[in-house]
Amino acid sequence: MEKTFGHLNRMIILAIMFDFVTAGESHGKSLVAIVSGVPLGLEIDLDFINRDLRRRQSGYGRGGRMKIESDRVDIISGVRFGKTIGSPIALQIENRDWTNWQDSMSVEAREVPDNKRKEVTKPRPGHADLAGALKYNTKDIRNILERSSARETTARVAVGGIAKILLFRFGIEIASHTISIGEASLPDGFEYQFEDIKAVRDNIELRCIDRPTEQRMVEVIKAAHMSGDTVGGTFEVRAHGVFPGLGSHTAWDKKLDALLAQAIVSINAVKAVDVGAGERGSRMLGSHLHDEIFYSREKGGFFRGSNNAGGIEGGMSNGCDVVVRGHVKPIPTLRKPLRSVDIFNKESFDAAYERSDTCVVPAAGVVGEAMVAIVLARCFLDKIGGDSLEETERNFRGYLEQLTDF
């Protein structure tokens, strides 16, 4: 019986389309990603992916590391003459800071002076440091912090760029904007459309769709920086043009909202997720919350009068915009030191400060776009299928005809 279930699990894993894995450390030579399951024939726009990498590095409140790195993706395999060939795609992003870390992050087994090993024995509150050191039984916390660093999300943004390119081919666009920074937030009931979010997509500061609110956000970040503190906030990701039927109601791990929640919380510093009305919906009466259904041939069939569900009902997309919000905690690397305990001597100390950001909410929004794109691309290919783009397009047309004829 155990062998049977093990075989089935392997079959399920092999059946996943648009899968990926990343590798690399914050101060290692490079970050890499392997993407599998992309149909043959998809044209890859490197400028588009690199634009998203630049957007991830921008934002008011970012720290010194962003002045060193200038991220660009290099495709090692899986693309020929600008188009995917159906095999795994290998992506690489160079860490320019590697030149300063070649001794302390050496891959080869060699003698390195103690003053160049840059071992870390003092765990920082709010980081993976202590939990990771205990789990992996290592006294050098650098083995933990190098991988747990948000630098890893650079590779995810590159993968998300490929997912966005695929989805856009089928009419799905994704964008994010900043809802709040600390106490500075869009006013309750502030109305906006997807086009308003697209309009600020390349904003290099905070990507807030309301200028007065953005100015208040800047002041909040300034005040936190001046006091040696950090500040969090909320970003929103919207996917426009999503058709009904992505995800499934049949199993807990196929529900679209569940997959998106996991993807968003996997982003460093994100501690909570809303889908649609989210937490606000728990305080509303059902008669005010649920989206009424209407039908009009002129509008293309079924439609809803509101979108409190965030485009997802019963674990499946319903044809409305998919709306997800990520709530980002203030990052824990502070110039105002917090108390901790040394792993070796167990003595108390003030946690050390390394160059860091004051606010990462806009950057987290770009990573959020990538994760939403990855989940939707996976669910899209799971639903539509196709080893080549031509086959996928043929299957897609058939499904749209099914929806039209319903």
C-alpha positions as CSV (number, residue, x, y, z in Angstrom):
1,M,0.0,0.0,0.0
2,E,2.8,2.4,0.9
3,K,4.6,1.8,-2.3
4,T,1.3,2.4,-4.3
5,F,0.7,5.8,-2.6
6,G,4.3,6.7,-3.1
7,H,4.0,5.9,-6.8
8,L,0.8,8.0,-7.1
9,N,2.5,11.0,-5.3
10,R,5.4,10.9,-7.8
11,M,2.9,10.8,-10.7
12,I,1.1,13.9,-9.2
13,I,4.4,15.7,-8.9
14,L,5.4,14.9,-12.4
15,A,2.0,16.1,-13.7
16,I,2.5,19.7,-12.4
17,M,2.8,22.2,-15.2
18,F,4.7,25.4,-14.8
19,D,6.8,24.3,-11.9
20,F,10.0,26.0,-10.7
21,V,12.8,25.9,-8.1
22,T,15.3,28.6,-7.1
23,A,18.8,28.4,-5.7
24,G,21.4,30.8,-4.5
25,E,22.5,32.8,-1.5
26,S,22.2,36.5,-0.8
27,H,26.0,37.0,-1.1
28,G,26.7,34.0,-3.3
29,K,27.9,34.2,-6.9
30,S,24.5,34.3,-8.4
31,L,20.8,33.4,-8.1
32,V,19.4,30.7,-10.3
33,A,16.0,29.3,-11.2
34,I,14.8,26.3,-13.2
35,V,11.3,26.6,-14.8
36,S,9.6,23.5,-16.2
37,G,6.3,22.9,-18.0
38,V,6.3,26.0,-20.3
39,P,4.8,25.1,-23.7
40,L,7.1,25.2,-26.8
41,G,6.8,28.3,-28.9
42,L,6.3,31.1,-26.3
43,E,8.3,34.2,-27.3
44,I,10.3,35.4,-24.3
45,D,10.8,39.2,-23.9
46,L,14.0,39.7,-21.8
47,D,13.4,43.5,-21.5
48,F,10.0,42.8,-20.0
49,I,11.5,40.5,-17.3
50,N,14.4,42.9,-16.6
51,R,11.9,45.7,-16.2
52,D,10.2,43.8,-13.4
53,L,13.6,43.1,-11.8
54,R,14.3,46.9,-11.8
55,R,10.9,47.5,-10.3
56,R,11.6,45.1,-7.5
57,Q,14.8,47.1,-6.6
58,S,13.0,50.5,-6.6
59,G,10.8,52.1,-4.1
60,Y,11.1,54.9,-1.5
61,G,12.7,53.5,1.6
62,R,15.0,50.9,0.0
63,G,18.5,50.4,1.4
64,G,22.2,50.3,0.3
65,R,22.2,46.8,-1.3
66,M,20.0,48.1,-4.1
67,K,22.7,50.7,-5.0
68,I,25.2,47.8,-5.5
69,E,23.0,45.4,-7.5
70,S,21.6,46.0,-11.0
71,D,19.7,42.9,-11.7
72,R,19.5,41.4,-15.2
73,V,18.5,37.9,-16.1
74,D,20.5,35.6,-18.3
75,I,18.8,32.6,-19.9
76,I,21.1,29.6,-19.9
77,S,18.8,27.0,-21.5
78,G,15.3,26.2,-22.7
79,V,15.0,29.1,-25.2
80,R,16.2,29.1,-28.8
81,F,15.9,32.0,-31.2
82,G,13.9,33.9,-28.6
83,K,11.2,31.2,-28.1
84,T,10.8,28.4,-25.6
85,I,11.5,24.9,-26.9
86,G,9.5,22.9,-24.3
87,S,12.5,21.9,-22.1
88,P,13.3,23.3,-18.7
89,I,14.3,27.0,-18.7
90,A,17.4,27.9,-16.7
91,L,17.7,31.5,-15.4
92,Q,20.7,33.2,-13.8
93,I,21.0,36.5,-12.1
94,E,24.5,37.7,-11.1
95,N,25.2,39.0,-7.6
96,R,27.5,41.9,-8.2
97,D,28.3,42.1,-4.5
98,W,29.9,38.6,-4.8
99,T,33.3,40.2,-5.5
100,N,33.3,41.4,-1.8
101,W,32.3,38.0,-0.5
102,Q,34.4,35.4,-2.4
103,D,36.3,34.4,0.7
104,S,33.5,34.2,3.2
105,M,31.1,32.5,0.7
106,S,33.7,30.3,-0.9
107,V,32.3,27.1,-2.5
108,E,35.7,25.4,-2.5
109,A,37.0,23.8,0.7
110,R,40.0,26.0,1.6
111,E,41.5,27.8,4.5
112,V,40.0,31.2,5.2
113,P,41.2,33.5,7.9
114,D,38.7,34.0,10.8
115,N,38.4,37.7,10.0
116,K,37.2,36.9,6.5
117,R,34.8,34.0,7.3
118,K,32.2,36.5,8.5
119,E,30.6,33.9,10.8
120,V,27.4,35.0,12.6
121,T,26.6,33.8,16.1
122,K,24.3,36.5,17.2
123,P,20.7,35.8,16.1
124,R,18.6,38.8,15.1
125,P,15.0,39.1,16.4
126,G,12.4,38.7,13.7
127,H,14.6,36.8,11.3
128,A,15.1,33.1,10.5
129,D,18.4,33.1,12.3
130,L,17.8,31.3,15.6
131,A,15.0,29.0,14.4
132,G,17.1,27.9,11.4
133,A,20.3,27.4,13.5
134,L,18.4,25.2,15.9
135,K,16.7,23.2,13.1
136,Y,19.9,22.6,11.2
137,N,22.2,22.3,14.2
138,T,24.7,24.9,13.0
139,K,26.5,27.5,15.1
140,D,27.2,29.7,12.1
141,I,24.0,31.6,11.4
142,R,25.3,32.7,8.1
143,N,24.4,29.3,6.7
144,I,20.8,30.3,7.5
145,L,20.6,34.0,6.8
146,E,22.2,33.8,3.3
147,R,19.3,31.7,2.0
148,S,16.5,33.1,4.1
149,S,17.3,36.6,2.8
150,A,14.7,38.4,0.6
151,R,17.4,38.5,-2.1
152,E,16.0,35.1,-3.1
153,T,12.8,36.7,-4.4
154,T,14.8,38.2,-7.2
155,A,14.8,34.8,-8.9
156,R,11.1,34.5,-8.3
157,V,10.4,37.8,-10.0
158,A,12.3,36.5,-13.1
159,V,10.2,33.3,-13.0
160,G,7.1,35.4,-12.6
161,G,8.1,37.3,-15.7
162,I,7.8,34.2,-17.8
163,A,4.5,33.4,-16.2
164,K,3.2,36.9,-17.0
165,I,4.3,36.6,-20.7
166,L,2.4,33.3,-21.0
167,L,-0.7,34.7,-19.3
168,F,-0.7,37.9,-21.3
169,R,-0.8,35.8,-24.5
170,F,-4.2,34.7,-23.3
171,G,-5.5,38.0,-22.2
172,I,-4.5,38.0,-18.5
173,E,-2.7,41.0,-17.1
174,I,-1.3,41.5,-13.6
175,A,-0.4,44.6,-11.7
176,S,0.1,45.8,-8.1
177,H,-0.1,49.0,-6.1
178,T,0.5,50.1,-2.5
179,I,-2.6,50.3,-0.3
180,S,-0.9,51.5,2.9
181,I,2.4,52.3,4.6
182,G,2.1,52.3,8.4
183,E,-0.9,54.5,9.3
184,A,-1.0,56.2,5.8
185,S,-3.6,54.4,3.8
186,L,-6.0,54.8,0.9
187,P,-9.3,56.3,2.2
188,D,-12.1,53.8,3.0
189,G,-14.3,53.4,0.0
190,F,-11.7,54.8,-2.4
191,E,-12.8,53.6,-5.9
192,Y,-10.3,52.6,-8.6
193,Q,-10.1,50.3,-11.6
194,F,-7.4,48.0,-13.0
195,E,-6.4,50.8,-15.5
196,D,-5.6,53.1,-12.5
197,I,-3.2,50.4,-11.1
198,K,-1.6,50.0,-14.5
199,A,-1.0,53.7,-14.7
200,V,1.4,53.6,-11.7
201,R,3.0,50.3,-12.5
202,D,6.3,51.9,-13.3
203,N,6.3,54.5,-10.6
204,I,9.7,54.3,-9.0
205,E,8.7,55.4,-5.5
206,L,5.6,53.9,-3.9
207,R,3.1,53.0,-6.7
208,C,0.2,54.5,-4.8
209,I,-2.8,55.4,-7.1
210,D,-3.7,58.5,-4.9
211,R,-1.1,61.2,-4.9
212,P,-2.1,62.8,-1.5
213,T,-1.9,59.4,0.2
214,E,1.4,58.7,-1.4
215,Q,2.8,61.9,0.0
216,R,1.7,60.9,3.5
217,M,3.3,57.5,2.9
218,V,6.6,59.2,2.2
219,E,6.4,61.2,5.4
220,V,5.8,58.0,7.4
221,I,8.9,56.3,5.9
222,K,11.0,59.4,6.5
223,A,9.9,59.5,10.2
224,A,10.7,55.8,10.6
225,H,14.1,56.2,9.0
226,M,15.0,59.2,11.1
227,S,14.2,57.3,14.3
228,G,16.2,54.2,13.3
229,D,13.0,52.2,12.8
230,T,11.2,50.4,10.0
231,V,7.6,50.4,8.8
232,G,5.3,47.9,7.0
233,G,2.1,48.2,5.1
234,T,-0.1,46.5,2.5
235,F,0.1,45.9,-1.2
236,E,-2.6,44.7,-3.6
237,V,-2.2,42.5,-6.7
238,R,-4.9,42.3,-9.3
239,A,-5.1,39.9,-12.2
240,H,-7.4,41.2,-15.0
241,G,-8.9,39.1,-17.7
242,V,-9.0,35.9,-15.7
243,F,-11.7,33.6,-17.1
244,P,-13.9,31.3,-15.0
245,G,-12.6,27.8,-14.0
246,L,-9.1,28.1,-12.8
247,G,-8.6,26.1,-9.6
248,S,-11.0,23.5,-8.3
249,H,-13.5,22.9,-5.5
250,T,-12.7,19.2,-5.4
251,A,-9.6,19.2,-3.1
252,W,-8.1,21.5,-0.5
253,D,-4.8,21.8,-2.3
254,K,-6.4,22.7,-5.7
255,K,-8.4,25.7,-4.4
256,L,-7.2,28.8,-6.2
257,D,-7.5,31.1,-3.2
258,A,-5.6,28.6,-1.0
259,L,-2.8,28.4,-3.5
260,L,-2.6,32.2,-3.8
261,A,-2.6,32.6,0.0
262,Q,0.3,30.2,0.3
263,A,2.2,32.0,-2.5
264,I,1.7,35.4,-1.0
265,V,2.7,34.4,2.6
266,S,5.8,32.7,1.2
267,I,7.1,36.3,0.5
268,N,9.5,37.5,3.1
269,A,7.9,39.7,5.8
270,V,4.3,39.0,4.6
271,K,2.3,37.8,7.6
272,A,-1.3,38.0,6.4
273,V,-3.3,37.7,3.2
274,D,-6.7,39.0,2.1
275,V,-8.6,37.6,-0.9
276,G,-11.2,40.1,-2.1
277,A,-12.9,41.8,0.9
278,G,-10.8,39.5,3.2
279,E,-10.9,40.5,6.9
280,R,-13.3,43.4,6.1
281,G,-15.8,40.8,4.8
282,S,-15.9,39.1,8.2
283,R,-17.5,42.2,9.6
284,M,-20.2,42.6,6.9
285,L,-23.7,41.1,6.7
286,G,-24.0,38.3,4.1
287,S,-26.6,40.3,2.2
288,H,-24.0,43.1,1.8
289,L,-21.0,40.9,1.1
290,H,-21.9,38.3,-1.5
291,D,-21.8,39.4,-5.2
292,E,-25.1,39.1,-7.0
293,I,-25.2,37.4,-10.4
294,F,-26.7,38.8,-13.6
295,Y,-26.8,37.8,-17.2
296,S,-26.5,39.8,-20.4
297,R,-25.6,38.7,-23.9
298,E,-24.4,42.2,-24.6
299,K,-21.9,41.9,-21.7
300,G,-20.7,38.5,-22.7
301,G,-22.9,36.3,-20.4
302,F,-22.9,36.0,-16.7
303,F,-21.5,38.9,-14.6
304,R,-21.5,40.1,-11.0
305,G,-22.6,43.4,-9.6
306,S,-19.6,43.6,-7.3
307,N,-16.4,41.8,-6.5
308,N,-16.1,41.2,-2.8
309,A,-15.2,37.6,-3.5
310,G,-12.0,38.8,-5.2
311,G,-12.7,36.9,-8.3
312,I,-12.8,33.5,-6.6
313,E,-15.7,31.4,-5.4
314,G,-15.5,27.9,-4.2
315,G,-11.8,27.8,-4.9
316,M,-12.3,28.7,-8.6
317,S,-12.0,31.9,-10.6
318,N,-15.4,33.3,-11.5
319,G,-14.5,35.7,-14.3
320,C,-14.0,38.8,-12.1
321,D,-10.6,40.4,-11.4
322,V,-8.6,38.2,-9.0
323,V,-7.8,40.5,-6.0
324,V,-5.2,39.6,-3.4
325,R,-3.6,41.7,-0.7
326,G,-0.4,41.0,1.3
327,H,0.2,42.6,4.7
328,V,3.9,43.2,5.2
329,K,5.4,43.5,8.7
330,P,8.1,46.1,9.4
331,I,11.3,44.4,8.5
332,P,13.3,43.3,11.6
333,T,16.8,44.7,10.7
334,L,16.8,47.9,12.7
335,R,19.3,50.7,13.4
336,K,17.4,51.0,16.7
337,P,18.8,47.7,18.2
338,L,16.6,45.0,19.7
339,R,17.8,42.6,22.4
340,S,19.0,39.0,21.7
341,V,21.3,36.3,23.1
342,D,24.6,35.0,21.7
343,I,24.5,31.4,20.7
344,F,27.9,30.5,22.2
345,N,28.1,32.4,25.5
346,K,24.4,32.9,26.0
347,E,25.0,36.5,27.0
348,S,22.6,39.3,26.1
349,F,23.5,41.9,23.5
350,D,22.1,44.6,21.2
351,A,21.4,43.1,17.8
352,A,23.8,44.3,15.1
353,Y,22.7,46.4,12.2
354,E,23.5,45.5,8.6
355,R,22.6,47.7,5.7
356,S,18.9,47.4,5.2
357,D,15.7,49.0,4.1
358,T,13.3,51.2,6.0
359,C,10.3,50.0,3.9
360,V,9.9,47.2,1.4
361,V,6.2,47.3,0.7
362,P,6.4,48.4,-3.0
363,A,9.1,45.8,-3.7
364,A,7.0,43.1,-2.0
365,G,4.2,44.1,-4.3
366,V,6.3,43.3,-7.3
367,V,7.2,39.9,-5.8
368,G,3.5,39.5,-5.1
369,E,2.8,40.0,-8.8
370,A,5.3,37.3,-9.7
371,M,3.8,34.8,-7.2
372,V,0.2,35.5,-8.4
373,A,1.4,35.1,-12.0
374,I,3.1,31.8,-11.2
375,V,0.0,30.4,-9.5
376,L,-2.3,31.5,-12.3
377,A,0.0,30.1,-15.0
378,R,0.1,26.8,-13.2
379,C,-3.7,26.6,-12.9
380,F,-4.1,27.9,-16.4
381,L,-1.9,25.1,-17.9
382,D,-3.5,22.6,-15.5
383,K,-6.9,23.5,-17.0
384,I,-6.0,24.2,-20.6
385,G,-2.9,22.0,-21.2
386,G,-0.8,21.8,-24.2
387,D,2.9,20.9,-24.9
388,S,3.2,23.6,-27.6
389,L,1.7,27.1,-27.6
390,E,-0.2,26.1,-30.8
391,E,-1.9,23.2,-28.9
392,T,-2.6,25.4,-25.9
393,E,-4.2,28.1,-28.0
394,R,-6.4,25.5,-29.8
395,N,-7.5,24.1,-26.4
396,F,-8.1,27.7,-25.1
397,R,-10.4,28.5,-28.0
398,G,-12.4,25.4,-27.4
399,Y,-12.9,26.3,-23.7
400,L,-14.0,29.8,-24.6
401,E,-16.5,28.4,-27.0
402,Q,-17.8,26.1,-24.2
403,L,-18.2,29.2,-21.9
404,T,-20.0,31.2,-24.7
405,D,-22.4,28.3,-25.4
406,F,-23.2,27.6,-21.8
